[in-house]
Amino acid sequence: MQENEDDNENVQALKAYARLVINTKNAEILESAVPSFEISEWYKNGDQLLEVFLAVRERFLATDTSFRVKETAQQQLAYFADWRGWTQDGWTWRDNIEGNAITRSCRDQCKALVEQSYGSHQQFFSAWYSSPPSIHSTAICGGRHGATSTTQV
């Protein structure tokens, strides 16, 4: 993954972040980097970084990473579902939001998490067990208790 002359500042930063994460074997670096794995930043830069995004996520979920790193990487899906960028005022969907490869990947990851055991479902989607899901969570993760949504993400 090389930087191109026409890469904007955000793409350059994401590529530098990816190089750091993918190439390290240092557990402390992974522990420090995983909270900054904000899916919304990858989404904003579109499909061009899908392979890089998936490689970073895969590195965080690799067998040599700690449970804490894996858990934090998975939690980023829930944060993305509640991302304020989906709406104009917290309730009204923005008209100009389009799904891309990043959102479709997140949808598939959410579906896989939801279909895991009840304990895992409750761990990653605990807010749904104490209150109704937000409209954002429904769109990304398909609704409460694994129900599917017709919303195209």
C-alpha positions in Angstrom: 0.0 0.0 0.0 1.7 3.1 -1.3 0.7 6.6 -1.0 -0.2 8.3 -4.2 0.3 11.9 -5.2 -3.5 12.4 -5.4 -4.2 10.9 -1.9 -5.8 13.4 0.3 -4.6 14.0 3.9 -7.1 11.6 5.4 -6.2 8.7 3.0 -2.5 9.3 3.7 -3.2 9.1 7.5 -5.3 5.9 7.2 -2.6 4.3 5.1 0.1 5.3 7.6 -2.1 3.9 10.4 -2.6 0.7 8.4 1.1 0.2 7.9 1.8 0.6 11.6 -0.9 -1.9 12.6 -0.3 -4.5 9.9 3.5 -4.5 10.3 3.8 -4.6 14.0 4.2 -7.6 16.3 4.3 -5.3 19.4 1.3 -6.0 21.5 1.5 -2.5 23.2 1.3 -0.8 19.8 -1.8 -2.8 18.9 -3.3 -2.0 22.3 -2.7 1.7 21.7 -3.8 1.7 18.1 -7.1 -0.2 18.3 -9.2 2.6 20.0 -8.4 4.7 16.9 -9.9 2.2 14.5 -12.9 4.3 13.7 -14.9 2.7 10.9 -16.6 6.0 10.1 -13.2 7.4 9.0 -12.7 4.5 6.6 -16.3 4.8 5.4 -15.8 8.5 4.6 -13.0 7.7 2.2 -15.0 5.2 0.2 -14.3 1.9 -1.4 -10.8 2.7 -2.4 -9.5 1.6 1.0 -11.6 -1.5 1.5 -8.7 -4.0 1.2 -6.6 -1.9 3.6 -9.5 -1.6 6.0 -10.1 -5.4 6.0 -6.3 -6.0 6.5 -6.2 -3.7 9.5 -9.3 -5.3 11.0 -7.9 -8.8 10.3 -4.7 -7.8 12.1 -6.6 -6.7 15.2 -8.5 -10.0 15.2 -5.4 -12.2 14.6 -4.7 -15.1 16.9 -1.6 -13.4 18.4 -3.6 -10.4 19.6 -5.0 -10.0 23.1 -8.7 -10.5 24.0 -8.8 -6.7 24.8 -7.6 -5.8 21.3 -10.1 -8.1 19.6 -13.0 -6.9 21.8 -12.2 -3.3 21.1 -12.0 -3.9 17.4 -15.4 -5.6 17.5 -16.9 -2.8 19.6 -16.1 -0.4 16.8 -19.0 -1.9 14.9 -21.4 -0.8 17.6 -19.8 2.7 17.6 -20.2 2.9 13.8 -23.9 1.9 14.0 -24.4 4.9 16.3 -22.3 7.3 14.2 -23.8 10.7 14.0 -23.0 11.0 10.3 -26.0 8.8 9.4 -28.5 11.5 10.3 -28.9 15.2 9.9 -30.3 16.0 13.4 -30.0 12.7 15.3 -33.3 11.3 13.9 -33.7 12.2 10.2 -31.7 10.1 7.7 -29.4 12.2 5.5 -30.4 12.0 1.9 -26.9 11.8 0.5 -25.7 8.7 2.4 -24.9 5.8 0.1 -23.7 2.3 1.0 -20.3 1.3 0.0 -18.0 -1.8 0.4 -17.1 -0.7 3.9 -20.8 -0.5 5.1 -21.5 -3.8 3.4 -18.5 -5.4 5.1 -19.7 -4.0 8.5 -23.2 -5.3 7.9 -21.8 -8.8 7.2 -19.6 -8.6 10.4 -22.6 -7.5 12.5 -24.7 -10.4 11.1 -21.9 -12.8 12.0 -21.7 -11.4 15.5 -25.5 -11.6 16.0 -25.6 -15.2 14.8 -23.0 -16.2 17.4 -24.1 -17.5 20.8 -26.5 -15.6 23.0 -23.6 -14.6 25.3 -21.6 -13.0 22.5 -24.7 -11.3 21.1 -25.4 -9.8 24.5 -21.8 -8.8 25.0 -21.5 -6.8 21.7 -25.1 -5.6 21.6 -25.8 -5.1 25.3 -27.6 -1.8 24.7 -30.3 -3.7 22.8 -31.0 -5.7 25.9 -31.7 -2.7 28.0 -33.5 -0.4 25.5 -34.8 -0.5 22.0 -32.2 -0.3 19.2 -31.5 3.1 17.7 -32.4 3.6 14.1 -28.7 3.6 13.2 -28.1 0.2 14.9 -31.0 -1.2 13.1 -29.7 -0.1 9.7 -26.1 -1.4 10.3 -26.8 -4.6 12.3 -30.2 -5.6 11.0 -32.4 -4.9 14.0 -33.0 -6.5 17.4 -32.1 -10.1 18.1 -30.9 -10.9 14.6 -34.0 -9.7 12.8 -33.2 -8.7 9.3 -33.8 -5.3 7.8 -34.6 -4.4 4.2 -32.5 -1.2 4.5 -29.6 -1.2 2.0 -26.4 -0.2 3.8 
